[in-house]
Amino acid sequence: MPPHLILASASPGRRELLRRAGIEASVQASGVDEDAVLSTLRESVSELEPADEVLALARAKAEDVAANAADALVLGCDSMLELDGEVHGKPADAATAIARWQRMRGNRGVLHTGHWLIDNRLGGSAGLIGATASTIVHFADIDDAEIAAYVATGEPLRVAGAFTIDGLGGPFVERIEGDHTTVVGLSLPLLRALLAELGLHWRDLRTSAH
């Protein structure tokens, strides 16, 4: 039997990404207060990079779920978009999403995704490890009508950075520099490397021939 992988995220995109790569993960969303985690971190670290923020949130989510997940691997992830020196998660409302897209269009940003992996398996390494993957995203110069229509679908309100690359937002991403799975919210190459650090091979987790 492959090791049981628990995804500490309710993101359907992340779970589907794993499934298409042959890994069936169960989902258990964490109850972490993200604002509180970042507030505490900023009090102790004077200069916090976006890559550090997403990694801290990924770790908090993984640890929250791992506390009640025996004999499993637990993966926490978190994504944010860095745009013109500012970091953005999910927009609070449609007006915020529209305003953000008006800044994003014809511009480029960096999508950071933090990963934290905890090995709670009986007889496993009992290890934990994390890292952040970052990908540059170039956005199309879309007009106000296209922005309004996209935001009206509701999708931008559900995802970090107010866009997807694998959904309705795909046509508005002109190109990327880096790993496209990072933009979906879970870097498969990075996860493979983290598994290797814990003494596991990618093939150990595969449950299908997808």
Secondary structure as UniProt FT lines:
FT   STRAND          5..7
FT   HELIX           12..20
FT   TURN            21..22
FT   STRAND          26..27
FT   HELIX           34..44
FT   HELIX           50..66
FT   TURN            67..68
FT   STRAND          73..83
FT   TURN            84..85
FT   STRAND          86..88
FT   HELIX           94..104
FT   TURN            105..106
FT   STRAND          108..119
FT   TURN            122..123
FT   STRAND          128..139
FT   HELIX           144..152
FT   HELIX           155..158
FT   HELIX           160..162
FT   TURN            168..169
FT   HELIX           170..172
FT   STRAND          173..177
FT   HELIX           180..184
FT   HELIX           188..197
FT   TURN            198..199
FT   HELIX           202..205
//
